[in-house]
Amino acid sequence: MRVHPANVRIKSVYESVDPSDGKRVLTTQYWARGIPRTAVDEYVRKLGPSRELLHAFKRGEIDWAAYETRYLQEMQNEDSQGEIRRLADAARHETITLMCVCKDERICHRTLLRDLILNADRSLA
């Protein structure tokens, strides 16, 4: 059974909670400032970009293309792959919403992570 794309959503943790979010999963190295722990169902630090990568991007030392490449490399380790497979398995049966502090999803790791989860079946083949 494949992961249906509608079952893996993305949003900023600062957006309002919606019942359609399903399982809310925060995927950052840092806890989101001003967000109570009850606002998320899971906090998975392993799926956030490393602090070094995040700082390099925010300081303008690397562009989005370099960030994307490095983030995808970071997600190749065994721990991250296990979490990606676990979330893909959950998304086969329920909606999950991947969250981060970024406001613009076009330049946020959660968009890349969503693709990794949706393609988890292919990487196992």
N, C-alpha and C positions, 0 to 999 in steps of 0.2 A: 504494500500500500504506500503510495507516494504522498509526500507532503503537499497539500493543496495551498497555493500561494495566498489565498484569502485567510489562511490560518496563521500566517506569520505577518504581523503588523509592526509598524515602527512609529515612534513618536517621541517627542521630548518629554522627559519626566516632569517638566513644568506645565505641560498641558493638562487640562482637567481629566480626572478619572472618569471613564465611561464603562458602563457594564459590558459593552461589546469588546473591551480590551482583553477579556479572558485573563490568563495568567500574565501578570505584569513583571517583566524581568529587566532589572537595571544592570547594564553591562559597562561599568566604568571602573577605573582604578581608584577614583576618589568618590566618596559619598556625595551626592548632590546637596549643595548648600540649601538649607531651608526646607528640605523635604523630610517629613517624618518617616520613620521605618515602616509604618503601617501603609504607606502609599504604594509599596511594591510587595509582590509576593516572593520574589527571589532577588538576590544580589549576587551576580556572578562576575567577580573581578577578573577572572582568567580570560574573559572574552573582551575586555577593554584593551585599548592600545597601551603599550608600555608607557611609563611616565616619560622616558627619554623621547619616544616617538611623538607623543602628544606635545611635549614642550618644544621640540624642533619645529613642528607644524605651526603651533601658535606663535612662535617667535619669528616665523617667516623664513626659517633656515631651509625648509624643504617645501615643495609645492604639493598640490593634491595628488598628482600622479605618483610622486615618490612616496608620499604617505600611504597611498593605496597599496603599492607594491610591498612596502615594509610591513604594513598591517597584515596583509595576506600571508607573508612569510612568518610573522609571529604566530599566526593561527595554525601553523603546521605542526606545532609541538603536540605531544601525546595528550597532555592535560586539556588543551584547547579543543583538540579533535574529539575527545571524549565528551566534552560539554556540548559541542556542536551536534554530535550524534544523539545525545540525550534530549536536547531541545527539539531536534528533528523528530524524534520518536514521540515526544509530547504533542508536537504540532500535527501529527497524524490523527490525533483524537480530540484535540481542543485548540482553541485560539490562544496564541501567545503574542504578547506585544513587547518588542525589544525597545528598551529606552536608554537614553543618554541625556546629557545636559545640553547638547548642541541644539540650536534653534533651527538650523538649515540642514535638512536631511540629505541634501545633495552633496554636502561635504562633511559627512559624519560616518564613523565606522559602523553604525547600526545598519546602514544601507548595505554595506559590504557583508556584514554578518548575516543579514537576511538572505542574501544570495548564497552564502556558504551553507546555511541551514536548508534552503530549498534544493540545493544541489548535493546534499549529503548522501543521498541514495546513489548518485552517479559516482561519487568518489569511492564508494564501497564496492562498486561493481568490478 
